[in-house]
Amino acid sequence: MRKNIVKLRASQKLIWPRFCTLCLKPADVGDTHLIIGEGEIPYCNECYSKLQRLRRWKDNIFEISFFIGILGGILYFISMIREGEIVVLGPIIGTILFFGLSYILLQILFIPLRIIFHSKLVNPGVKILKSNESDTVILKFSNPEYAEMFREANQLSFSKRGN
């Protein structure tokens, strides 16, 4: 297993080292956006602002897609009225179709912007991965060094199969 993967029991109380999960500077803020255990995921102010900026971009993409979906559903409904056909599910299907297509297109357009603004945006320092075992949580850290600090703070051992 990779060094940035940590496997632990779901009921285990976690200790988060007070360093930024991304750059390892002393942590200034804690993020409760992703709830893992009782503690907050620590970030320095700089990394936290980059993380918040990425979240706002993702939220904006969803909101724009939702607006386009509703507009598309309305336009679809108007076109059906002009043709004299009124199908109850038509506007709903049109809304879902326009929302889905616009969301996919905006995500594709977002890729070059993320490359351009790479220094201004960061992915979360830790993610929860799916586990086949109900009592197990698997964490994936962006920074393998922080993963090691997390293991030490929580007295977890690293093994090739996991923890």
Steps between C-alpha positions, in 0.01 A plus 500: 500500500620853434648715774222761467227245584401447864260227609338519844199388701188716455451530877857608565549845653734699275777743578582750225858635511479880510676547169347581162399175328628640169820698560590395860522861627353559846120482475301820547145376432304178514259388230182317592379465139602134502411344832744232604500418867457784747786724391524754224730451206783753552617749234717808492319819397650497149399141417159546660423804284604302189275212607207738557557656156484156335178417687342830388593423139343155525186641665474765230524236227214309660286814537562613142417151372182495708394838356574382145302182570193693615529740206535203263194334654295818452615537139420134437152548649440811283606311187258218590213747541574651157483155343173431680638212702489521875675217680515524877849350531642706212613801705647275769693294247612819322620652828696188596648471152609865481632492857704185438645618171587846631660352814716265295602776259583741782708232673693445176550876462609513865802274434707763313408763760624271777827455311536876449408585861676199654689720747173660615303175558561181698316172548412400856786363705308184591222296343297206624525195273242224486569193708358149464508461876221677694717578804793637299575849369763556233651847474702625204730791578633735232828526687667165591708674769185617676361146471806377689454769768134396528601135542745588776251725684235226491745215570427325172759288327574501129498168319505404135139376526376809686482591868 
